[in-house]
Amino acid sequence: MRREEILRGIREVAREHLAYEGPVEPPMRLVEDLALDSIRLLTLAVAVEDRFEVCLDPEDEEAVATVGDLVDAVGRKLDEA
């Protein structure tokens, strides 16, 4: 799956599960730019895992600070599958 497809899926998840209407771009920080608190971060992680049928490891989740980091983490998991 290409990076743009993963990004599109993350945008859909943000709209559907977080009611986020703003832009979702790779350099954006999840906490600072998207204003996600711990509950919304967990909601995003679970919804992304469901959407792409992957399971992010705790190490992956700790390393994800931006939308681009999340795209990369999902891409790695899809490549492993």
Secondary structure, 3 states (H helix, E strand, C coil): CCHHHHHHHHHHHHHHHHCCCCCCCCCCECCCCCCCCHHHHHHHHHHHHHHHCCCCCHHHHHHCCEHHHHHHHHHHHHHHC
